[in-house]
């Protein structure tokens, strides 16, 4: 079975990065649809397996530990627009108070080794599509709800940390969403690491 250090070392290898780009190219040789959701999970998982890591991912069984998708990591896809992005997180309907919700989120977060986030920047007029895949180490500040100052609002709860915003919205199953996340600022964080980037045009078959 995999180890945390083994997985992290693989993410940092140039060969792994090259492999992921090759698989994105392969995807777009068949499909125009951007990579999303479980397909991104499989992309990251297959890369780890390709380099000899025995993973715990199963596309037919999603009953893994809450918050964890592949080898201890939580995987997310999002749109990058005007150099900012948002990340959806846990649903907290089962927790009654704000304190309960924050404690619940923190406890789950403590079991996550890190995050792998696929950002997609696209131009609907030109069909240009750019992928940026980042790994965020465990404990990165903007994903820690305890760094936010929280208040009650009509839609649920809202928190602020520096220029970042976190919201727990009642109408969305009390889901936590981090927004106004500035990529250029986050890139300077020592816990942020670029895995790879790739640009293509989905108006053409590659």
Rosetta blueprint (number, residue, H / E / L):
1 X L
2 X L
3 X L
4 X H
5 X H
6 X H
7 X H
8 X H
9 X H
10 X H
11 X H
12 X L
13 X L
14 X H
15 X H
16 X H
17 X H
18 X H
19 X H
20 X H
21 X H
22 X H
23 X H
24 X H
25 X H
26 X H
27 X H
28 X H
29 X L
30 X L
31 X L
32 X L
33 X L
34 X L
35 X L
36 X L
37 X H
38 X H
39 X H
40 X H
41 X H
42 X H
43 X H
44 X H
45 X H
46 X H
47 X H
48 X H
49 X H
50 X H
51 X L
52 X L
53 X L
54 X L
55 X L
56 X L
57 X L
58 X L
59 X L
60 X L
61 X L
62 X L
63 X L
64 X L
65 X L
66 X L
67 X L
68 X L
69 X L
70 X E
71 X L
72 X L
73 X E
74 X E
75 X E
76 X E
77 X E
78 X E
79 X E
80 X L
81 X E
82 X L
83 X L
84 X E
85 X E
86 X E
87 X E
88 X E
89 X E
90 X E
91 X E
92 X L
93 X L
94 X L
95 X L
96 X L
97 X L
98 X H
99 X H
100 X H
101 X H
102 X H
103 X H
104 X H
105 X H
106 X H
107 X H
108 X H
109 X H
110 X L
111 X L
112 X L
113 X L
114 X E
115 X E
116 X E
117 X E
118 X E
119 X E
120 X E
121 X E
122 X E
123 X E
124 X L
125 X L
126 X L
127 X L
128 X E
129 X E
130 X E
131 X E
132 X E
133 X E
134 X E
135 X E
136 X E
137 X E
138 X L
139 X L
140 X L
141 X H
142 X H
143 X H
144 X L
145 X H
146 X H
147 X H
148 X L
149 X E
150 X E
151 X E
152 X E
153 X E
154 X L
155 X L
156 X E
157 X E
158 X E
159 X E
160 X E
161 X E
162 X L
163 X L
164 X E
165 X E
166 X E
167 X E
168 X E
169 X E
170 X H
171 X H
172 X H
173 X L
174 X L
175 X E
176 X E
177 X E
178 X E
179 X E
180 X E
181 X E
182 X E
183 X H
184 X H
185 X H
186 X H
187 X L
188 X L
189 X L
190 X L
191 X L
192 X E
193 X E
194 X E
195 X E
196 X E
197 X E
198 X E
199 X E
200 X E
201 X E
202 X L
203 X L
204 X L
205 X L
206 X L
